[in-house]
Amino acid sequence: MTDKLRVGIIGSGGIAEGAHAPGYKALPDDCELVACCDVRPERAKAFAERFDLAHWYTDYRELLTLPELDAVSICTPPFMHRDATVAALDAGLHVLCEKPMAMNVAEAQDMVAAAGRAGKVLTIGHQQRFSPAAQAVKRAVDAGELGNIYYAKTAALRNRGAPTWGVFHIKELNGGGPLIDIGVHALDVTMWLMGSPRPVAVFGATYMALAHRPGLQNRMGTINIEEYDVEDLAAALVRFDNGATLMLETSWLLQMTERGNAYTQLFGTEGSARLDPFQIVRDVDGVPEDVTPELPPPAPDPPKQPAPSAPAAEDASAGAEAVPAEEAVTWRRQPSVERFVQAALGRAEPLVKPEETLNVQRVMNALYQSAETGQLVEITD
Ligand SMILES: NC(=O)c1ccc[n+]([C@@H]2O[C@H](COP(=O)([O-])OP(=O)(O)OC[C@H]3O[C@@H](n4cnc5c(N)ncnc54)[C@H](O)[C@@H]3O)[C@@H](O)[C@H]2O)c1
């Protein structure tokens, strides 16, 4: 491998176009986006044109045979995550797979095993860990400033926000509803901030209370009620091996006037911390005091580059200034993509470890099982 990572993207839909491709394009010194794939040929072709890619495919197995490839992003719906990830790792490639990691624990375990066999990076697209607030809370937790964290609560709630594109609403293809889509981020960031304790038991409930209601106004388009068979809301109490507990609530559809509500709050013996809004509290002489630090400013956007469809600037070596304004684009930095590239180039540890997201998968599967049986589910695998 050269010092530039050559990357392909499998699945050329919303997240590939909105985050992964721009994230790679924002790192021209470290990586080159060379190929994409989508089962829909018109999508793959348009994506290749938009991002100026040399190759596009409709079968991901063909993309994996491209000799110059070092890494792939997997941006398909969840039912494809395991097969594409294992095939890519077995082909000797590093993998950034979108969340949720997989459809179930067994699939996630296959992915962890494949990464171990291949000795390649496998990481999952949980970008919330990279927010300045999450990073600051993690530093405070790791420095022991909050003491022993024994309780946390997290939520990802929308009042009328069920996605209506793709297969988000079909259990067999997506694995579930808001828990899989947005609750998974809340769980991931909270469990990571708690120090990644091992989940041992879950008591949960799910409801499909509103999606089939005639006349329901959904902000993200009209719900296909014939196909929609996932939950509208999931809630759980999770217990960990260190005795800590976590309350989770997540929903796409709720009878509340706020458009959304997302929070994560950790409580320790010496203090507490919160994301959205960011706050750190410490016990000072027996009184809880607000000791929230300033957050660092966001990283500046990278220099402008020629738009893919524009002719190359005459003197590329002159850098950003050489790109005529009307033919220049700014690709926004994506910290999770950036960290993946650094990890694949051997310059950093991945921030999101697959063993950690396997534990998130364990919690989600136990929650669904608990909701089905009405019983507490112990996690033993
Ligand atoms: N990290 C985040 O915040 C975030 C945000 C949105 C979506 N996602 C995740 O990203 C994934 C994709 O979501 P999306 O919104 O881009 O969905 P999407 O429906 O817009 O795109 C998925 C694409 O995959 C293609 N596809 C399906 N099967 C395929 C196959 N066998 N081979 C190649 N391509 C195939 C589809 O044709 C489609 O173009 C999901 O797992 C989703 O949960 C993550």
The ligand as an SDF file (V2000), in Angstrom:
LIG
                    3D

 44 48  0  0  0  0  0  0  0  0999 V2000
  -24.2850    7.5100   10.6290 N   0  0  0  0  0  0  0  0  0  0  0  0
  -25.4370    8.1140   10.3970 C   0  0  0  0  0  0  0  0  0  0  0  0
  -25.7990    9.1000   11.0310 O   0  0  0  0  0  0  0  0  0  0  0  0
  -26.3360    7.5780    9.3250 C   0  0  0  0  0  0  0  0  0  0  0  0
  -27.2690    8.4190    8.7050 C   0  0  0  0  0  0  0  0  0  0  0  0
  -28.0810    7.8700    7.7020 C   0  0  0  0  0  0  0  0  0  0  0  0
  -27.9760    6.5270    7.3660 C   0  0  0  0  0  0  0  0  0  0  0  0
  -27.0740    5.7350    8.0210 N   0  0  0  0  0  0  0  0  0  0  0  0
  -26.9840    4.2950    7.7280 C   0  0  0  0  0  0  0  0  0  0  0  0
  -26.4140    4.1350    6.4330 O   0  0  0  0  0  0  0  0  0  0  0  0
  -26.9960    3.0130    5.7820 C   0  0  0  0  0  0  0  0  0  0  0  0
  -27.6170    3.4730    4.4760 C   0  0  0  0  0  0  0  0  0  0  0  0
  -28.5800    4.4810    4.7410 O   0  0  0  0  0  0  0  0  0  0  0  0
  -29.0130    5.5560    3.6130 P   0  0  0  0  0  0  0  0  0  0  0  0
  -29.8150    6.5920    4.2940 O   0  0  0  0  0  0  0  0  0  0  0  0
  -27.8320    5.9530    2.8050 O   0  0  0  0  0  0  0  0  0  0  0  0
  -30.0010    4.6290    2.7520 O   0  0  0  0  0  0  0  0  0  0  0  0
  -30.3360    4.7680    1.2140 P   0  0  0  0  0  0  0  0  0  0  0  0
  -31.5190    3.9050    0.9900 O   0  0  0  0  0  0  0  0  0  0  0  0
  -30.3830    6.2060    0.8170 O   0  0  0  0  0  0  0  0  0  0  0  0
  -29.0360    4.1340    0.4880 O   0  0  0  0  0  0  0  0  0  0  0  0
  -28.7220    2.7680    0.5180 C   0  0  0  0  0  0  0  0  0  0  0  0
  -28.2310    2.3900   -0.8700 C   0  0  0  0  0  0  0  0  0  0  0  0
  -27.7600    1.0330   -0.8370 O   0  0  0  0  0  0  0  0  0  0  0  0
  -28.1230    0.4500   -2.0850 C   0  0  0  0  0  0  0  0  0  0  0  0
  -28.0730   -1.0090   -1.9740 N   0  0  0  0  0  0  0  0  0  0  0  0
  -29.0040   -1.8520   -1.4590 C   0  0  0  0  0  0  0  0  0  0  0  0
  -28.5610   -3.1240   -1.5440 N   0  0  0  0  0  0  0  0  0  0  0  0
  -27.3390   -3.0760   -2.1220 C   0  0  0  0  0  0  0  0  0  0  0  0
  -26.3890   -4.0670   -2.4990 C   0  0  0  0  0  0  0  0  0  0  0  0
  -26.6270   -5.3690   -2.3170 N   0  0  0  0  0  0  0  0  0  0  0  0
  -25.2340   -3.6700   -3.0930 N   0  0  0  0  0  0  0  0  0  0  0  0
  -25.0240   -2.3550   -3.3440 C   0  0  0  0  0  0  0  0  0  0  0  0
  -25.8900   -1.3760   -3.0160 N   0  0  0  0  0  0  0  0  0  0  0  0
  -27.0220   -1.7310   -2.4110 C   0  0  0  0  0  0  0  0  0  0  0  0
  -29.5120    1.0070   -2.3570 C   0  0  0  0  0  0  0  0  0  0  0  0
  -29.8840    0.8720   -3.7360 O   0  0  0  0  0  0  0  0  0  0  0  0
  -29.3370    2.4640   -1.9420 C   0  0  0  0  0  0  0  0  0  0  0  0
  -28.9110    3.2830   -2.9990 O   0  0  0  0  0  0  0  0  0  0  0  0
  -28.0090    2.4270    6.7780 C   0  0  0  0  0  0  0  0  0  0  0  0
  -27.4050    1.3970    7.5040 O   0  0  0  0  0  0  0  0  0  0  0  0
  -28.3220    3.6040    7.6740 C   0  0  0  0  0  0  0  0  0  0  0  0
  -28.7640    3.2290    8.9570 O   0  0  0  0  0  0  0  0  0  0  0  0
  -26.2480    6.2490    8.9670 C   0  0  0  0  0  0  0  0  0  0  0  0
  1  2  1  0
  2  3  2  0
  2  4  1  0
  4  5  1  0
  4 44  2  0
  5  6  2  0
  6  7  1  0
  7  8  2  0
  8  9  1  0
  8 44  1  0
  9 10  1  0
  9 42  1  0
 10 11  1  0
 11 12  1  0
 11 40  1  0
 12 13  1  0
 13 14  1  0
 14 15  2  0
 14 16  1  0
 14 17  1  0
 17 18  1  0
 18 19  2  0
 18 20  1  0
 18 21  1  0
 21 22  1  0
 22 23  1  0
 23 24  1  0
 23 38  1  0
 24 25  1  0
 25 26  1  0
 25 36  1  0
 26 27  1  0
 26 35  1  0
 27 28  2  0
 28 29  1  0
 29 30  1  0
 29 35  2  0
 30 31  1  0
 30 32  2  0
 32 33  1  0
 33 34  2  0
 34 35  1  0
 36 37  1  0
 36 38  1  0
 38 39  1  0
 40 41  1  0
 40 42  1  0
 42 43  1  0
M  CHG  2   8   1  16  -1
M  END
$$$$
